[in-house]
Amino acid sequence: MQVKDLEFKKFITAKTIAEKVAGLAHKINHDYKDKTPVLLPVLNGSFMFAADLLKEIKIPCRVSFVKTSSYSGTTSTGQLKTLIGHDESLFNQHILIVEDIVDTGLTLEKIIEELRGLGAKSVEAITLLRKKPAREKQLDVKYVGFDLETEFVLGYGLDYDGLGRNYKDIYKQQEPPKAGQN
């Protein structure tokens, strides 16, 4: 499948994603059974994951969306733009940040720092995908769907320059053939 100038192939099926999301929700239902967490999906990428996750969460919870970005094309810029969107007090609340993907962990680190500064009782993170650089950094992400290496992915909310978010499966960028290969 071609998106703009890149070729992608199916990587994680919608069925596998749904099973993983249900399993993650089950853990959250257990861990937060006596709490009322505020789920804080980070837009734009996490919208599909957050919607499916919320359908599986059976405990009382609230949702408030935030937006930030550190991406340009296929690479993270490492620069967090301002976190905007949370319009209610997060003081003394149990916050669960919902991310689509954690690449380097820089964005998530800054969000966690900002939320702790607002007096949240607890701040944890859930991500559908986590890449190797974030694992190497040993950033504490309590709930992880799938660990990746460094492949570039799209679909299920993830995009390439704004395209591809609408696919129900996740696709990874196809490596171009090496010199001398067909």
C-alpha positions in Angstrom: 0.0 0.0 0.0 1.4 3.4 -0.9 0.9 6.6 1.2 2.4 9.6 -0.4 6.0 8.6 -1.3 6.3 5.6 1.0 5.3 1.9 0.7 3.7 0.2 3.7 2.7 -3.4 4.5 0.2 -4.8 7.0 1.9 -5.3 10.4 -0.7 -5.7 13.1 -4.2 -6.8 12.3 -7.4 -5.1 13.6 -8.3 -8.4 15.4 -4.9 -8.5 17.2 -5.3 -4.9 18.2 -8.8 -5.5 19.5 -7.6 -8.4 21.6 -4.7 -6.4 23.0 -6.9 -3.4 23.8 -9.4 -5.7 25.7 -6.5 -7.1 27.7 -5.1 -3.6 28.6 -8.6 -2.5 29.7 -8.9 -5.5 31.9 -5.7 -4.5 33.7 -7.0 -0.9 34.1 -10.3 -2.2 35.4 -8.5 -4.2 38.0 -5.8 -1.6 39.0 -8.3 1.3 39.2 -11.3 -0.6 40.7 -11.5 1.7 43.8 -10.6 4.9 41.9 -12.2 7.1 39.3 -9.4 7.9 36.9 -9.3 10.7 34.4 -8.2 9.3 31.1 -6.2 11.9 29.1 -5.9 10.8 25.5 -3.3 12.7 23.6 -4.6 13.8 20.2 -4.5 13.3 17.3 -3.0 9.8 17.1 -4.6 8.2 20.2 -8.3 8.8 19.2 -9.0 5.3 17.8 -7.1 3.5 20.6 -8.8 5.7 23.3 -12.3 5.1 21.9 -11.8 1.3 21.8 -10.1 1.3 25.2 -13.0 3.3 26.8 -15.5 0.8 25.4 -13.8 -1.9 27.4 -13.3 0.0 30.6 -16.1 -0.9 33.1 -15.1 1.3 36.1 -16.2 4.9 36.6 -13.9 7.2 34.8 -13.7 10.6 33.2 -12.2 11.6 29.9 -10.5 14.9 28.9 -8.5 15.2 25.6 -5.2 17.1 25.2 -3.2 17.9 22.2 0.5 18.2 21.6 3.0 17.3 18.9 6.6 16.6 18.4 6.5 15.1 14.9 7.5 16.2 11.4 7.1 13.7 8.6 8.5 10.3 9.9 10.7 11.5 12.7 10.2 13.1 16.1 11.4 16.7 16.4 12.0 16.2 20.2 10.4 19.6 20.8 7.1 19.4 22.7 4.6 22.0 21.7 2.3 23.3 24.5 0.0 20.8 26.1 -3.5 22.2 25.5 -7.0 21.1 26.1 -7.5 20.0 29.7 -10.1 22.3 30.9 -10.8 20.9 34.4 -8.7 20.8 37.5 -6.5 17.7 37.6 -5.5 18.4 41.2 -5.7 15.3 43.4 -6.9 13.2 40.5 -5.6 9.8 39.2 -4.5 10.5 35.6 -4.0 7.9 33.0 -2.3 9.4 29.9 -3.5 7.5 26.7 -0.9 7.5 23.9 -0.9 5.9 20.5 2.9 5.4 20.4 5.9 6.3 22.5 8.9 6.8 20.3 11.6 8.5 22.2 9.6 9.2 25.3 10.4 12.9 25.3 6.8 14.0 24.8 5.4 11.7 27.4 8.1 12.7 29.9 7.1 16.4 29.5 3.4 15.6 29.8 4.0 13.6 33.0 6.1 16.4 34.4 3.5 19.0 33.6 0.6 17.0 35.1 2.5 16.2 38.3 3.1 20.0 38.5 -0.6 20.5 38.5 -0.9 18.4 41.7 -2.3 15.1 40.2 -2.5 12.3 42.8 -1.0 9.8 40.4 0.1 9.9 36.8 0.5 6.8 34.7 0.6 6.1 31.0 -0.8 3.6 28.6 0.3 3.2 25.1 -0.6 0.9 22.2 2.9 1.0 20.8 6.3 1.6 22.4 9.5 1.9 20.4 13.0 0.7 21.4 14.4 4.2 22.1 11.7 4.7 24.8 12.5 1.3 26.3 16.2 2.1 26.3 15.5 5.3 28.1 13.6 3.2 30.7 10.6 5.6 30.7 8.0 4.0 33.0 4.9 3.3 30.9 2.7 1.1 33.1 0.5 -0.4 30.3 2.0 -1.3 26.9 0.3 -3.0 24.0 3.1 -3.8 21.6 6.8 -3.2 21.7 8.4 -2.2 18.4 12.0 -1.7 17.3 12.3 1.5 15.2 9.9 0.8 12.3 7.7 3.6 11.1 4.0 2.7 11.4 0.6 4.1 10.4 -3.0 3.2 10.7 -5.4 2.9 13.6 -5.0 6.6 14.4 -1.3 6.9 13.4 -0.4 8.9 10.4 2.2 9.9 7.9 1.9 13.7 7.3 -1.8 13.5 8.3 -2.6 10.5 6.1 -3.4 6.9 7.0 -5.1 7.4 10.4 -8.3 5.8 9.1 -7.0 2.3 8.5 -8.2 -0.3 10.9 -5.0 -2.3 10.8 -1.5 -1.0 11.6 1.0 -0.9 8.7 4.8 -0.6 8.8 7.0 1.2 6.3 8.4 -1.2 3.7 12.1 -1.0 3.5 13.3 0.0 0.0 15.2 -2.8 -1.8 19.0 -2.7 -1.2 21.3 -2.0 -4.1 21.4 -5.1 -6.3 18.1 -6.5 -5.1 14.9 -6.7 -7.0 
